[in-house]
Amino acid sequence: MENKFDNSGALFTNDKKVKETHPDMNGKITINGREFYISAWRKQSKDGKGFLSLSVKPVDGVKTVQSNQSLDDFLNNF
C-alpha cells in the first residue's frame, strides 16, 4: 500500500498472525513525508476497556531522535 496523504495511514488485520506476540493489525503511516510501518495489538485495561497498543518503525530502517518539544508540537496537532 502506498500512502499518498501526509500524516495519515491505514491498519489491516494481520492474516499471518501465528503467535500471540504477533500484532493483530499492521500497515503503514506517513508522517511529515516519511513512511513508517505501524503495528497494533488489541489489549484490555485493568478496568476492562479495550484499547490498541501501537508500535511504529521507519520503513527506511533509519531511527530518528526527536526532542520532547518536537513530539509535543506534533501531538498537539491532533
C-alpha angles and dihedrals in degrees: 000000000000114000112214096181122080118232093018139092146155138247124209132191110268103239090179096061110132102154129052089238093059115098119265090218136018140177144124135286131190117217121181090343094308123113123227136181111237126199129187135196123198108232139168126228123228089262091053100257117141121234141161121247110209138206125188127194128177114252091220091055093236113129119219130206118213126189117240089248092057091048091048090051090049094049092047089061091068 
